[in-house]
């Protein structure tokens, strides 16, 4: 799996907005997930952050956004927030870690009723473990052995 991420200038959603595109390595031009993540401070802005999840109304229109943003314009009217799917992260030692809240993130993918996400974000990459569960709490999609591990290939951008 390849994950591509870049900043988006969209002040109407927030100061820190990221476009994220995930695709299988053998089909990079057909991503299976495209999202905007809006990062805001948590209750304690020195150690907590919240990553709100937004979906595109027409994901195909923005495939490859990070490579050529001008070719794929969009605005806040083209996305919708996924209520209950925000990840709540806390600074631990040298990284952020956290995830979604219980059964709050509704999902109907492959018979699921809710989804969970656990993440760790480090300077050199991130780990993400997304899973879907049915009403009984049985996992119906997602990795079972552990999280996907994404290694950073480009330098960290600083403002």
OpenMM code with the backbone's topology and positions (N, CA, C; nanometers):
from openmm import Vec3, app, unit

residues = "UNK UNK UNK UNK UNK UNK UNK UNK UNK UNK UNK UNK UNK UNK UNK UNK UNK UNK UNK UNK UNK UNK UNK UNK UNK UNK UNK UNK UNK UNK UNK UNK UNK UNK UNK UNK UNK UNK UNK UNK UNK UNK UNK UNK UNK UNK UNK UNK UNK UNK UNK UNK UNK UNK UNK UNK UNK UNK UNK UNK UNK UNK UNK UNK UNK UNK UNK UNK UNK UNK UNK UNK UNK UNK UNK UNK UNK UNK UNK UNK UNK UNK UNK UNK UNK UNK UNK UNK UNK UNK UNK UNK UNK UNK UNK UNK UNK UNK UNK UNK UNK UNK UNK UNK UNK UNK UNK UNK UNK UNK UNK UNK UNK UNK UNK UNK UNK UNK UNK UNK UNK UNK UNK UNK UNK UNK UNK UNK UNK UNK UNK UNK UNK UNK UNK UNK UNK UNK UNK UNK UNK UNK UNK UNK UNK UNK UNK UNK UNK UNK UNK UNK UNK UNK UNK UNK UNK UNK UNK".split()
positions = [
    Vec3(0.0846, -0.1180, 0.0000),
    Vec3(0.0000, 0.0000, 0.0000),
    Vec3(0.0888, 0.1238, 0.0000),
    Vec3(0.0537, 0.2206, -0.0841),
    Vec3(0.1230, 0.3495, -0.0846),
    Vec3(0.0287, 0.4559, -0.0296),
    Vec3(0.0800, 0.5388, 0.0576),
    Vec3(0.0060, 0.6507, 0.1119),
    Vec3(0.0758, 0.7782, 0.0667),
    Vec3(0.0007, 0.8682, 0.0033),
    Vec3(0.0523, 0.9983, -0.0389),
    Vec3(-0.0240, 1.1029, 0.0394),
    Vec3(0.0496, 1.2003, 0.0929),
    Vec3(-0.0123, 1.3024, 0.1771),
    Vec3(0.0512, 1.4371, 0.1454),
    Vec3(-0.0315, 1.5424, 0.1400),
    Vec3(0.0206, 1.6772, 0.1189),
    Vec3(-0.0737, 1.7783, 0.1840),
    Vec3(-0.0187, 1.8967, 0.2064),
    Vec3(-0.0976, 2.0051, 0.2654),
    Vec3(-0.1950, 2.0614, 0.1628),
    Vec3(-0.3073, 2.1109, 0.2146),
    Vec3(-0.4097, 2.1752, 0.1321),
    Vec3(-0.4391, 2.3112, 0.1943),
    Vec3(-0.4425, 2.4139, 0.1117),
    Vec3(-0.4789, 2.5469, 0.1592),
    Vec3(-0.6308, 2.5585, 0.1555),
    Vec3(-0.6950, 2.5376, 0.2706),
    Vec3(-0.8402, 2.5420, 0.2792),
    Vec3(-0.8805, 2.6016, 0.4139),
    Vec3(-0.8583, 2.7338, 0.4299),
    Vec3(-0.8836, 2.7965, 0.5597),
    Vec3(-1.0273, 2.7836, 0.6086),
    Vec3(-1.1220, 2.7617, 0.5174),
    Vec3(-1.2603, 2.7455, 0.5604),
    Vec3(-1.2804, 2.6180, 0.6424),
    Vec3(-1.1893, 2.5213, 0.6310),
    Vec3(-1.1951, 2.4009, 0.7136),
    Vec3(-1.1001, 2.4084, 0.8322),
    Vec3(-0.9884, 2.4792, 0.8164),
    Vec3(-0.8940, 2.4893, 0.9263),
    Vec3(-0.7563, 2.5307, 0.8787),
    Vec3(-0.6674, 2.5503, 0.9749),
    Vec3(-0.5307, 2.5932, 0.9452),
    Vec3(-0.4409, 2.4785, 0.8991),
    Vec3(-0.4743, 2.3565, 0.9393),
    Vec3(-0.3902, 2.2403, 0.9073),
    Vec3(-0.4766, 2.1332, 0.8416),
    Vec3(-0.4773, 2.1357, 0.7082),
    Vec3(-0.5582, 2.0421, 0.6304),
    Vec3(-0.4653, 1.9594, 0.5420),
    Vec3(-0.4854, 1.8279, 0.5434),
    Vec3(-0.4035, 1.7356, 0.4649),
    Vec3(-0.4905, 1.6548, 0.3701),
    Vec3(-0.4449, 1.6404, 0.2458),
    Vec3(-0.5063, 1.5478, 0.1517),
    Vec3(-0.4311, 1.4165, 0.1649),
    Vec3(-0.5050, 1.3056, 0.1728),
    Vec3(-0.4444, 1.1740, 0.1877),
    Vec3(-0.5044, 1.0810, 0.0836),
    Vec3(-0.4162, 1.0069, 0.0154),
    Vec3(-0.4573, 0.9135, -0.0889),
    Vec3(-0.3864, 0.7812, -0.0649),
    Vec3(-0.4633, 0.6719, -0.0566),
    Vec3(-0.4060, 0.5392, -0.0382),
    Vec3(-0.4418, 0.4515, -0.1567),
    Vec3(-0.3428, 0.3768, -0.2067),
    Vec3(-0.3642, 0.2878, -0.3200),
    Vec3(-0.2749, 0.1652, -0.3063),
    Vec3(-0.3184, 0.0573, -0.3678),
    Vec3(-0.2352, -0.0620, -0.3750),
    Vec3(-0.1216, -0.0336, -0.4721),
    Vec3(-0.0060, -0.0876, -0.4469),
    Vec3(0.1116, -0.0602, -0.5295),
    Vec3(0.0914, -0.0992, -0.6765),
    Vec3(0.0079, -0.1978, -0.7036),
    Vec3(-0.0138, -0.2390, -0.8423),
    Vec3(-0.1254, -0.1602, -0.9111),
    Vec3(-0.1845, -0.0627, -0.8404),
    Vec3(-0.2895, 0.0202, -0.9018),
    Vec3(-0.2880, 0.1606, -0.8417),
    Vec3(-0.1730, 0.2267, -0.8511),
    Vec3(-0.1560, 0.3579, -0.7898),
    Vec3(-0.2492, 0.4640, -0.8485),
    Vec3(-0.2923, 0.4478, -0.9717),
    Vec3(-0.3821, 0.5462, -1.0331),
    Vec3(-0.5278, 0.5231, -0.9956),
    Vec3(-0.5550, 0.4221, -0.9139),
    Vec3(-0.6913, 0.3927, -0.8699),
    Vec3(-0.6932, 0.3771, -0.7175),
    Vec3(-0.6770, 0.4870, -0.6445),
    Vec3(-0.6732, 0.4767, -0.4979),
    Vec3(-0.8040, 0.4226, -0.4412),
    Vec3(-0.7924, 0.3485, -0.3316),
    Vec3(-0.9116, 0.2955, -0.2661),
    Vec3(-0.9583, 0.3855, -0.1519),
    Vec3(-0.8769, 0.4847, -0.1150),
    Vec3(-0.9190, 0.5785, -0.0099),
    Vec3(-0.8594, 0.7149, -0.0375),
    Vec3(-0.9458, 0.8161, -0.0345),
    Vec3(-0.9036, 0.9555, -0.0467),
    Vec3(-0.9791, 1.0328, 0.0610),
    Vec3(-0.9068, 1.1080, 0.1386),
    Vec3(-0.9681, 1.1810, 0.2488),
    Vec3(-0.8985, 1.3157, 0.2660),
    Vec3(-0.9656, 1.4034, 0.3365),
    Vec3(-0.9024, 1.5214, 0.3936),
    Vec3(-0.8986, 1.4977, 0.5427),
    Vec3(-0.7852, 1.5289, 0.6049),
    Vec3(-0.7730, 1.5260, 0.7494),
    Vec3(-0.7528, 1.6694, 0.7957),
    Vec3(-0.8399, 1.7144, 0.8831),
    Vec3(-0.8309, 1.8485, 0.9395),
    Vec3(-0.7777, 1.8324, 1.0813),
    Vec3(-0.6571, 1.8825, 1.1051),
    Vec3(-0.5892, 1.8657, 1.2333),
    Vec3(-0.6132, 1.9893, 1.3191),
    Vec3(-0.6673, 1.9682, 1.4390),
    Vec3(-0.6935, 2.0775, 1.5327),
    Vec3(-0.6345, 2.0412, 1.6688),
    Vec3(-0.6076, 2.1418, 1.7516),
    Vec3(-0.5562, 2.1130, 1.8861),
    Vec3(-0.6614, 2.0422, 1.9712),
    Vec3(-0.6136, 1.9591, 2.0631),
    Vec3(-0.7027, 1.8953, 2.1586),
    Vec3(-0.7234, 1.9852, 2.2795),
    Vec3(-0.7746, 1.9275, 2.3870),
    Vec3(-0.7991, 2.0032, 2.5098),
    Vec3(-0.6713, 2.0685, 2.5602),
    Vec3(-0.5618, 1.9946, 2.5589),
    Vec3(-0.4305, 2.0494, 2.5910),
    Vec3(-0.3533, 2.0627, 2.4603),
    Vec3(-0.3481, 2.1834, 2.4024),
    Vec3(-0.2871, 2.1993, 2.2704),
    Vec3(-0.1370, 2.1681, 2.2656),
    Vec3(-0.0720, 2.1547, 2.3798),
    Vec3(0.0710, 2.1218, 2.3791),
    Vec3(0.0947, 1.9717, 2.3643),
    Vec3(-0.0062, 1.8884, 2.3958),
    Vec3(0.0144, 1.7435, 2.3913),
    Vec3(-0.0969, 1.6659, 2.3217),
    Vec3(-0.2016, 1.7337, 2.2747),
    Vec3(-0.3148, 1.6637, 2.2156),
    Vec3(-0.3534, 1.7237, 2.0811),
    Vec3(-0.3967, 1.6379, 1.9902),
    Vec3(-0.4442, 1.6820, 1.8594),
    Vec3(-0.5618, 1.5948, 1.8174),
    Vec3(-0.6480, 1.6516, 1.7356),
    Vec3(-0.7635, 1.5795, 1.6816),
    Vec3(-0.7523, 1.5822, 1.5299),
    Vec3(-0.7715, 1.4678, 1.4682),
    Vec3(-0.7699, 1.4567, 1.3227),
    Vec3(-0.9118, 1.4237, 1.2759),
    Vec3(-0.9817, 1.5257, 1.2246),
    Vec3(-1.1166, 1.5062, 1.1724),
    Vec3(-1.1071, 1.4520, 1.0303),
    Vec3(-1.1993, 1.3642, 0.9941),
    Vec3(-1.1971, 1.2967, 0.8643),
    Vec3(-1.3079, 1.3527, 0.7757),
    Vec3(-1.2695, 1.3911, 0.6535),
    Vec3(-1.3637, 1.4416, 0.5542),
    Vec3(-1.3524, 1.3563, 0.4291),
    Vec3(-1.4668, 1.3252, 0.3651),
    Vec3(-1.4710, 1.2464, 0.2418),
    Vec3(-1.5077, 1.3355, 0.1240),
    Vec3(-1.4601, 1.2959, 0.0069),
    Vec3(-1.4927, 1.3676, -0.1159),
    Vec3(-1.6238, 1.3162, -0.1732),
    Vec3(-1.7069, 1.4084, -0.2244),
    Vec3(-1.8305, 1.3694, -0.2917),
    Vec3(-1.7995, 1.2937, -0.4206),
    Vec3(-1.6954, 1.3363, -0.4928),
    Vec3(-1.6533, 1.2715, -0.6174),
    Vec3(-1.5018, 1.2469, -0.6073),
    Vec3(-1.4618, 1.1375, -0.5425),
    Vec3(-1.3186, 1.1118, -0.5212),
    Vec3(-1.2365, 1.1048, -0.6496),
    Vec3(-1.2934, 1.0521, -0.7562),
    Vec3(-1.2176, 1.0368, -0.8815),
    Vec3(-1.1687, 1.1712, -0.9359),
    Vec3(-1.2369, 1.2795, -0.9011),
    Vec3(-1.1995, 1.4112, -0.9524),
    Vec3(-1.0681, 1.4633, -0.8948),
    Vec3(-1.0217, 1.4050, -0.7844),
    Vec3(-0.9004, 1.4566, -0.7201),
    Vec3(-0.7856, 1.3561, -0.7148),
    Vec3(-0.7983, 1.2444, -0.7865),
    Vec3(-0.6895, 1.1459, -0.7906),
    Vec3(-0.5625, 1.2150, -0.8408),
    Vec3(-0.4541, 1.2004, -0.7651),
    Vec3(-0.3272, 1.2616, -0.8028),
    Vec3(-0.3122, 1.4056, -0.7587),
    Vec3(-0.3970, 1.4512, -0.6678),
    Vec3(-0.3953, 1.5906, -0.6238),
    Vec3(-0.2559, 1.6362, -0.5802),
    Vec3(-0.1857, 1.5579, -0.5039),
    Vec3(-0.0554, 1.6017, -0.4511),
    Vec3(0.0472, 1.6268, -0.5612),
    Vec3(0.0383, 1.5548, -0.6714),
    Vec3(0.1328, 1.5731, -0.7803),
    Vec3(0.1026, 1.7002, -0.8608),
    Vec3(-0.0273, 1.7385, -0.8702),
    Vec3(-0.0649, 1.8541, -0.9512),
    Vec3(-0.1937, 1.9167, -0.8980),
    Vec3(-0.1842, 1.9932, -0.7884),
    Vec3(-0.3045, 2.0503, -0.7272),
    Vec3(-0.3880, 2.1368, -0.8218),
    Vec3(-0.3238, 2.2119, -0.9117),
    Vec3(-0.3997, 2.2989, -1.0019),
    Vec3(-0.4893, 2.2192, -1.0972),
    Vec3(-0.4505, 2.0972, -1.1282),
    Vec3(-0.5291, 2.0139, -1.2193),
    Vec3(-0.6503, 1.9506, -1.1509),
    Vec3(-0.6547, 1.9588, -1.0187),
    Vec3(-0.7612, 1.8931, -0.9428),
    Vec3(-0.8204, 1.9885, -0.8385),
    Vec3(-0.8753, 2.1019, -0.8810),
    Vec3(-0.9272, 2.1965, -0.7823),
    Vec3(-1.0511, 2.1418, -0.7102),
    Vec3(-1.0623, 2.1775, -0.5843),
    Vec3(-1.1828, 2.1456, -0.5073),
    Vec3(-1.1947, 2.2486, -0.3967),
    Vec3(-1.3142, 2.2545, -0.3359),
    Vec3(-1.3336, 2.3442, -0.2227),
    Vec3(-1.4168, 2.2727, -0.1164),
    Vec3(-1.4503, 2.3443, -0.0105),
    Vec3(-1.5192, 2.2834, 0.1033),
    Vec3(-1.6557, 2.2266, 0.0662),
    Vec3(-1.7174, 2.2765, -0.0410),
    Vec3(-1.8462, 2.2224, -0.0850),
    Vec3(-1.8336, 2.0829, -0.1460),
    Vec3(-1.7111, 2.0401, -0.1761),
    Vec3(-1.6877, 1.9102, -0.2391),
    Vec3(-1.6581, 1.7983, -0.1400),
    Vec3(-1.6611, 1.8298, -0.0097),
    Vec3(-1.6299, 1.7305, 0.0929),
    Vec3(-1.7348, 1.7340, 0.2038),
    Vec3(-1.7446, 1.6213, 0.2746),
    Vec3(-1.8368, 1.6094, 0.3872),
    Vec3(-1.7632, 1.5438, 0.5032),
    Vec3(-1.7853, 1.5955, 0.6218),
    Vec3(-1.7206, 1.5365, 0.7394),
    Vec3(-1.7818, 1.4003, 0.7704),
    Vec3(-1.6983, 1.3077, 0.8160),
    Vec3(-1.7460, 1.1776, 0.8632),
    Vec3(-1.7628, 1.1871, 1.0140),
    Vec3(-1.8844, 1.2155, 1.0605),
    Vec3(-1.9068, 1.2313, 1.2045),
    Vec3(-1.8666, 1.1050, 1.2809),
    Vec3(-1.8050, 1.1237, 1.3957),
    Vec3(-1.7656, 1.0116, 1.4797),
    Vec3(-1.6371, 0.9435, 1.4391),
    Vec3(-1.5761, 0.9870, 1.3282),
    Vec3(-1.4565, 0.9185, 1.2769),
    Vec3(-1.3264, 0.9925, 1.3081),
    Vec3(-1.3320, 1.0978, 1.3864),
    Vec3(-1.2106, 1.1700, 1.4235),
    Vec3(-1.1215, 1.0809, 1.5095),
    Vec3(-0.9904, 1.0995, 1.4938),
    Vec3(-0.8927, 1.0313, 1.5789),
    Vec3(-0.8406, 1.1308, 1.6812),
    Vec3(-0.8342, 1.0880, 1.8050),
    Vec3(-0.7876, 1.1708, 1.9162),
    Vec3(-0.6480, 1.1235, 1.9537),
    Vec3(-0.5505, 1.2131, 1.9384),
    Vec3(-0.4107, 1.1738, 1.9541),
    Vec3(-0.3449, 1.2478, 2.0706),
    Vec3(-0.2533, 1.1790, 2.1342),
    Vec3(-0.1779, 1.2335, 2.2464),
    Vec3(-0.0291, 1.2161, 2.2187),
    Vec3(0.0507, 1.3170, 2.2557),
    Vec3(0.1957, 1.3102, 2.2416),
    Vec3(0.2511, 1.2162, 2.3475),
    Vec3(0.3242, 1.1118, 2.3029),
    Vec3(0.3855, 1.0139, 2.3926),
    Vec3(0.5326, 1.0039, 2.3544),
    Vec3(0.6214, 1.0459, 2.4426),
    Vec3(0.7658, 1.0447, 2.4196),
    Vec3(0.8045, 1.1273, 2.2967),
    Vec3(0.8090, 1.0638, 2.1783),
    Vec3(0.8547, 1.1345, 2.0578),
    Vec3(0.7556, 1.1238, 1.9421),
    Vec3(0.6291, 1.0901, 1.9721),
    Vec3(0.5312, 1.0706, 1.8649),
    Vec3(0.3884, 1.0911, 1.9167),
    Vec3(0.2960, 1.1048, 1.8224),
    Vec3(0.1535, 1.1072, 1.8561),
    Vec3(0.0970, 0.9671, 1.8400),
    Vec3(0.0043, 0.9298, 1.9294),
    Vec3(-0.0674, 0.8050, 1.9148),
    Vec3(-0.2103, 0.8227, 1.9621),
    Vec3(-0.2991, 0.7436, 1.9057),
    Vec3(-0.4390, 0.7523, 1.9435),
    Vec3(-0.5279, 0.6801, 1.8450),
    Vec3(-0.6554, 0.7225, 1.8417),
    Vec3(-0.7485, 0.6570, 1.7512),
    Vec3(-0.8887, 0.7105, 1.7671),
    Vec3(-0.9802, 0.6378, 1.7041),
    Vec3(-1.1205, 0.6753, 1.7083),
    Vec3(-1.1797, 0.6392, 1.8441),
    Vec3(-1.3021, 0.6856, 1.8665),
    Vec3(-1.3686, 0.6667, 1.9940),
    Vec3(-1.4731, 0.5555, 1.9841),
    Vec3(-1.4422, 0.4387, 2.0407),
    Vec3(-1.5382, 0.3284, 2.0492),
    Vec3(-1.6048, 0.2934, 1.9176),
    Vec3(-1.7399, 0.2904, 1.9194),
    Vec3(-1.8202, 0.2548, 1.8018),
    Vec3(-1.8762, 0.3771, 1.7307),
    Vec3(-1.8158, 0.4928, 1.7540),
    Vec3(-1.8708, 0.6185, 1.7009),
    Vec3(-1.8609, 0.6337, 1.5494),
    Vec3(-1.7643, 0.5678, 1.4854),
    Vec3(-1.7420, 0.5841, 1.3422),
    Vec3(-1.8222, 0.4786, 1.2658),
    Vec3(-1.9363, 0.5184, 1.2142),
    Vec3(-2.0247, 0.4249, 1.1447),
    Vec3(-1.9672, 0.3856, 1.0095),
    Vec3(-1.9861, 0.2583, 0.9747),
    Vec3(-1.9377, 0.2052, 0.8474),
    Vec3(-2.0294, 0.0923, 0.8036),
    Vec3(-2.0562, 0.0846, 0.6731),
    Vec3(-2.1356, -0.0264, 0.6198),
    Vec3(-2.0527, -0.1137, 0.5255),
    Vec3(-1.9241, -0.0857, 0.5155),
    Vec3(-1.8353, -0.1588, 0.4258),
    Vec3(-1.8288, -0.3066, 0.4644),
    Vec3(-1.8551, -0.3957, 0.3684),
    Vec3(-1.8455, -0.5406, 0.3882),
    Vec3(-1.9248, -0.5906, 0.5090),
    Vec3(-2.0386, -0.5298, 0.5358),
    Vec3(-2.1248, -0.5748, 0.6448),
    Vec3(-2.0908, -0.5179, 0.7815),
    Vec3(-1.9996, -0.4240, 0.7872),
    Vec3(-1.9646, -0.3614, 0.9153),
    Vec3(-2.0760, -0.2675, 0.9595),
    Vec3(-2.0794, -0.2407, 1.0895),
    Vec3(-2.1680, -0.1363, 1.1413),
    Vec3(-2.0856, -0.0193, 1.1967),
    Vec3(-1.9598, -0.0472, 1.2302),
    Vec3(-1.8708, 0.0600, 1.2757),
    Vec3(-1.7268, 0.0250, 1.2412),
    Vec3(-1.6429, 0.1292, 1.2412),
    Vec3(-1.5006, 0.1120, 1.2117),
    Vec3(-1.4181, 0.1757, 1.3221),
    Vec3(-1.2983, 0.1229, 1.3387),
    Vec3(-1.2040, 0.1824, 1.4331),
    Vec3(-1.0734, 0.2104, 1.3603),
    Vec3(-1.0002, 0.3051, 1.4119),
    Vec3(-0.8684, 0.3370, 1.3578),
    Vec3(-0.7746, 0.3626, 1.4739),
    Vec3(-0.6605, 0.2984, 1.4713),
    Vec3(-0.5548, 0.3235, 1.5693),
    Vec3(-0.4340, 0.3732, 1.4912),
    Vec3(-0.3721, 0.4823, 1.5377),
    Vec3(-0.2605, 0.5395, 1.4632),
    Vec3(-0.1462, 0.5800, 1.5544),
    Vec3(-0.0271, 0.5752, 1.4976),
    Vec3(0.0924, 0.6347, 1.5575),
    Vec3(0.1579, 0.7165, 1.4481),
    Vec3(0.1898, 0.8419, 1.4795),
    Vec3(0.2523, 0.9310, 1.3820),
    Vec3(0.3887, 0.9720, 1.4359),
    Vec3(0.4919, 0.9403, 1.3593),
    Vec3(0.6296, 0.9718, 1.3959),
    Vec3(0.6930, 1.0556, 1.2861),
    Vec3(0.8068, 1.1140, 1.3156),
    Vec3(0.8759, 1.1945, 1.2152),
    Vec3(0.9134, 1.1115, 1.0929),
    Vec3(0.9452, 0.9832, 1.1121),
    Vec3(0.9901, 0.9001, 1.0002),
    Vec3(0.8809, 0.8127, 0.9390),
    Vec3(0.7543, 0.8323, 0.9802),
    Vec3(0.6449, 0.7564, 0.9219),
    Vec3(0.5281, 0.7423, 1.0157),
    Vec3(0.4403, 0.6511, 0.9806),
    Vec3(0.3231, 0.6296, 1.0653),
    Vec3(0.2759, 0.4852, 1.0550),
    Vec3(0.1988, 0.4453, 1.1548),
    Vec3(0.1331, 0.3158, 1.1549),
    Vec3(-0.0163, 0.3424, 1.1638),
    Vec3(-0.0933, 0.2671, 1.0867),
    Vec3(-0.2376, 0.2847, 1.0830),
    Vec3(-0.3045, 0.1485, 1.0808),
    Vec3(-0.3981, 0.1281, 1.1728),
    Vec3(-0.4688, 0.0018, 1.1817),
    Vec3(-0.6178, 0.0305, 1.1778),
    Vec3(-0.6757, 0.0183, 1.0584),
    Vec3(-0.8183, 0.0430, 1.0380),
    Vec3(-0.8899, -0.0908, 1.0290),
    Vec3(-1.0010, -0.1016, 1.1038),
    Vec3(-1.0775, -0.2256, 1.1043),
    Vec3(-1.2264, -0.1965, 1.1115),
    Vec3(-1.3057, -0.2847, 1.0488),
    Vec3(-1.4504, -0.2732, 1.0543),
    Vec3(-1.5089, -0.3898, 1.1315),
    Vec3(-1.6159, -0.3631, 1.2068),
    Vec3(-1.6786, -0.4636, 1.2929),
    Vec3(-1.8289, -0.4659, 1.2702),
    Vec3(-1.8892, -0.5841, 1.2901),
    Vec3(-2.0346, -0.5941, 1.2815),
    Vec3(-2.0952, -0.5641, 1.4186),
    Vec3(-2.2280, -0.5730, 1.4279),
    Vec3(-2.2977, -0.5423, 1.5539),
    Vec3(-2.2487, -0.6244, 1.6716),
    Vec3(-2.2071, -0.7480, 1.6449),
    Vec3(-2.1616, -0.8377, 1.7514),
    Vec3(-2.0176, -0.8110, 1.7931),
    Vec3(-1.9499, -0.7189, 1.7229),
    Vec3(-1.8111, -0.6899, 1.7561),
    Vec3(-1.7125, -0.7808, 1.6853),
    Vec3(-1.7584, -0.8547, 1.5838),
    Vec3(-1.6709, -0.9419, 1.5065),
    Vec3(-1.6087, -0.8616, 1.3923),
    Vec3(-1.4773, -0.8715, 1.3783),
    Vec3(-1.4088, -0.7985, 1.2719),
    Vec3(-1.4492, -0.8549, 1.1367),
    Vec3(-1.4905, -0.7654, 1.0426),
    Vec3(-1.5333, -0.8082, 0.9094),
    Vec3(-1.4442, -0.7525, 0.7991),
    Vec3(-1.3602, -0.6557, 0.8261),
    Vec3(-1.2621, -0.6077, 0.7286),
    Vec3(-1.1446, -0.5439, 0.8015),
    Vec3(-1.0351, -0.5306, 0.7273),
    Vec3(-0.9142, -0.4701, 0.7822),
    Vec3(-0.8096, -0.5736, 0.8180),
    Vec3(-0.6898, -0.5242, 0.8410),
    Vec3(-0.5777, -0.6115, 0.8758),
    Vec3(-0.6035, -0.6811, 1.0084),
    Vec3(-0.5581, -0.8058, 1.0200),
    Vec3(-0.5766, -0.8796, 1.1444),
    Vec3(-0.4464, -0.8958, 1.2223),
    Vec3(-0.3330, -0.8970, 1.1545),
    Vec3(-0.2050, -0.9234, 1.2209),
    Vec3(-0.1434, -0.7991, 1.2841),
    Vec3(-0.1854, -0.6811, 1.2413),
    Vec3(-0.1271, -0.5588, 1.2940),
    Vec3(-0.1452, -0.4440, 1.1962),
    Vec3(-0.0939, -0.3279, 1.2319),
    Vec3(-0.1162, -0.2085, 1.1493),
    Vec3(-0.0329, -0.2083, 1.0219),
    Vec3(-0.0798, -0.1303, 0.9240),
    Vec3(0.0046, -0.0990, 0.8093),
    Vec3(0.1128, -0.0046, 0.8592),
    Vec3(0.2345, -0.0241, 0.8107),
    Vec3(0.3471, 0.0608, 0.8477),
    Vec3(0.3883, 0.1395, 0.7244),
    Vec3(0.3818, 0.2723, 0.7334),
    Vec3(0.4185, 0.3600, 0.6226),
    Vec3(0.5480, 0.4314, 0.6587),
    Vec3(0.6511, 0.4131, 0.5770),
    Vec3(0.7795, 0.4776, 0.5998),
    Vec3(0.7867, 0.6056, 0.5180),
    Vec3(0.8285, 0.7141, 0.5821),
    Vec3(0.8388, 0.8434, 0.5144),
    Vec3(0.9473, 0.8378, 0.4082),
    Vec3(0.9146, 0.8901, 0.2890),
    Vec3(1.0108, 0.8940, 0.1788),
    Vec3(1.0565, 1.0344, 0.1469),
    Vec3(0.9887, 1.1339, 0.2019),
    Vec3(1.0252, 1.2735, 0.1751),
    Vec3(1.0507, 1.3437, 0.3077),
    Vec3(1.1264, 1.4524, 0.3068),
    Vec3(1.1547, 1.5242, 0.4318),
    Vec3(1.0294, 1.5860, 0.4919),
    Vec3(1.0315, 1.6042, 0.6211),
    Vec3(0.9213, 1.6708, 0.6920),
    Vec3(0.9207, 1.8172, 0.6514),
    Vec3(0.8032, 1.8681, 0.6127),
    Vec3(0.7893, 2.0101, 0.5815),
    Vec3(0.7645, 2.0860, 0.7104),
    Vec3(0.8329, 2.1959, 0.7283),
    Vec3(0.8093, 2.2803, 0.8448),
    Vec3(0.7705, 2.4193, 0.7980),
    Vec3(0.6922, 2.4855, 0.8808),
    Vec3(0.6495, 2.6216, 0.8464),
    Vec3(0.7383, 2.7222, 0.9123),
] * unit.nanometer
topology = app.Topology()
chain = topology.addChain("A")
for resn in residues:
    res = topology.addResidue(resn, chain)
    for name in ("N", "CA", "C"):
        topology.addAtom(name, app.Element.getBySymbol(name[0]), res)
